Amino acid sequence: MTSQDNTGTGSAASPGTTDKKHRILSGMRPTGRLHLGNLVGALENWVQHQDTCENYHLVADWHVLTTAVEKSAEIAENSRDMIIDWLGAGLDPAKSPMFIQSQIKEHAELHLLFSMLVSVARLERNPTVKEQARDLKLEATMSYGHLGYPVLQAADILLYKANLVPVGEDQLPHIEMTREIARRFNNHFGPVFPEPEGKLTVFPRLPGLDRNRMSKSLGNHILLSEEPENLEKKIRGAITDEKKLRKNDPGHPDVCIIFTYHKKFNPADVPEIETECKSGALGCVACKKNLTEKLTNYLAPFRTARAHYTAHPDEITDILKDGEIRARVIAQETMDEVRSAMQMG
């Protein structure tokens, strides 16, 4: 959770009929339009695997409530904005069903059952949760739901018996907890769940324009649907090599954010850029202009997708309805197995 416009919902094989080796469940919290960090950290991986794996992608609207319950009224619009970027990235709803987490109530049921298998001490040791609480200054006010969101994430994954989960590196502790929960359930009640593996992207984290983690809240991001004039302005203001004060000064591309972006989005020019930057032949202004042109073209499909789906909102509704139907079949089958294993009727 990367570049063609897809407009139809299509159809896919029924659950259980696929011959693909891996089943993937991935999701994102709907916070609106996505940025380059989301593309590199997740979306590219999702698109890459949809032809070789059985993919399911959820809009994690319940997860948003863990840190922004007061913004619940924004979730519906933010969800649609996010799905448009998924489609612009090349996710095909025929191959990769997309659905809203809260519309599949089995997520909540399995979360409740799993919460009986995890201690509070184990949840408090999760480094990702601890880091998030520190960053958001929630150490003294963290909610019960926030502390336990890795358990809900485990339910999201295991409800579909996913055995491969593309994630960013900060999410690996959650995958380990999911494996622990699956193991504990299986030991207590019988072999129902796989122990999923985390799949890191090759380029797992793209820094923001100020070298910090890319984030909309920090204002150091580039949206996937960024308009060209905004893109040019943001790149022009990006931090480069502080030691390269003038064009003819020798540069140090390895410390330059612009060079990092060139390596990802303009690899063909990288050898020449590196050589000319180090020699002083290439100035930062020209280097940024080159990147702006390349990124403007690279992101064109996202702007096209946004224009199309903004004009045809019913297509998003149809994509979600189709995804929910297909996901609910698997979710209900899994919960039947869970209740039978636990002898709960």
Rosetta blueprint (number, residue, H / E / L):
1 M L
2 T L
3 S L
4 Q L
5 D L
6 N L
7 T L
8 G L
9 T L
10 G L
11 S L
12 A L
13 A L
14 S L
15 P L
16 G L
17 T L
18 T L
19 D L
20 K L
21 K L
22 H E
23 R E
24 I E
25 L E
26 S E
27 G E
28 M E
29 R L
30 P L
31 T L
32 G L
33 R L
34 L L
35 H E
36 L H
37 G H
38 N H
39 L H
40 V H
41 G H
42 A H
43 L H
44 E H
45 N H
46 W H
47 V H
48 Q H
49 H H
50 Q L
51 D L
52 T L
53 C E
54 E E
55 N E
56 Y E
57 H E
58 L E
59 V E
60 A L
61 D H
62 W H
63 H H
64 V H
65 L H
66 T H
67 T H
68 A H
69 V H
70 E H
71 K H
72 S H
73 A H
74 E H
75 I H
76 A H
77 E H
78 N H
79 S H
80 R H
81 D H
82 M H
83 I H
84 I H
85 D H
86 W H
87 L H
88 G H
89 A H
90 G L
91 L L
92 D L
93 P L
94 A L
95 K L
96 S L
97 P L
98 M E
99 F E
100 I E
101 Q H
102 S H
103 Q H
104 I L
105 K L
106 E H
107 H H
108 A H
109 E H
110 L H
111 H H
112 L H
113 L H
114 F H
115 S H
116 M L
117 L L
118 V L
119 S L
120 V H
121 A H
122 R H
123 L H
124 E H
125 R L
126 N L
127 P H
128 T H
129 V H
130 K H
131 E H
132 Q H
133 A H
134 R H
135 D H
136 L L
137 K L
138 L L
139 E L
140 A L
141 T L
142 M L
143 S L
144 Y H
145 G H
146 H H
147 L H
148 G L
149 Y H
150 P H
151 V H
152 L H
153 Q H
154 A H
155 A H
156 D H
157 I H
158 L H
159 L H
160 Y L
161 K L
162 A L
163 N L
164 L E
165 V E
166 P E
167 V E
168 G L
169 E H
170 D H
171 Q H
172 L H
173 P H
174 H H
175 I H
176 E H
177 M H
178 T H
179 R H
180 E H
181 I H
182 A H
183 R H
184 R H
185 F H
186 N H
187 N H
188 H H
189 F H
190 G L
191 P L
192 V L
193 F L
194 P L
195 E L
196 P L
197 E E
198 G E
199 K E
200 L E
201 T L
202 V L
203 F L
204 P L
205 R L
206 L L
207 P E
208 G L
209 L L
210 D L
211 R L
212 N L
213 R E
214 M L
215 S L
216 K L
217 S L
218 L L
219 G L
220 N L
221 H L
222 I L
223 L E
224 L L
225 S L
226 E L
227 E L
228 P H
229 E H
230 N H
231 L H
232 E H
233 K H
234 K H
235 I H
236 R H
237 G L
238 A L
239 I L
240 T L
241 D L
242 E L
243 K L
244 K L
245 L L
246 R L
247 K L
248 N L
249 D L
250 P L
251 G L
252 H L
253 P H
254 D H
255 V H
256 C L
257 I H
258 I H
259 F H
260 T H
261 Y H
262 H H
263 K H
264 K H
265 F H
266 N L
267 P H
268 A H
269 D H
270 V H
271 P H
272 E H
273 I H
274 E H
275 T H
276 E H
277 C H
278 K H
279 S H
280 G L
281 A L
282 L L
283 G L
284 C H
285 V H
286 A H
287 C H
288 K H
289 K H
290 N H
291 L H
292 T H
293 E H
294 K H
295 L H
296 T H
297 N H
298 Y H
299 L L
300 A H
301 P H
302 F H
303 R H
304 T H
305 A H
306 R H
307 A H
308 H H
309 Y H
310 T H
311 A H
312 H L
313 P H
314 D H
315 E H
316 I H
317 T H
318 D H
319 I H
320 L H
321 K H
322 D H
323 G H
324 E H
325 I H
326 R H
327 A H
328 R H
329 V H
330 I H
331 A H
332 Q H
333 E H
334 T H
335 M H
336 D H
337 E H
338 V H
339 R H
340 S H
341 A H
342 M H
343 Q L
344 M L
345 G L
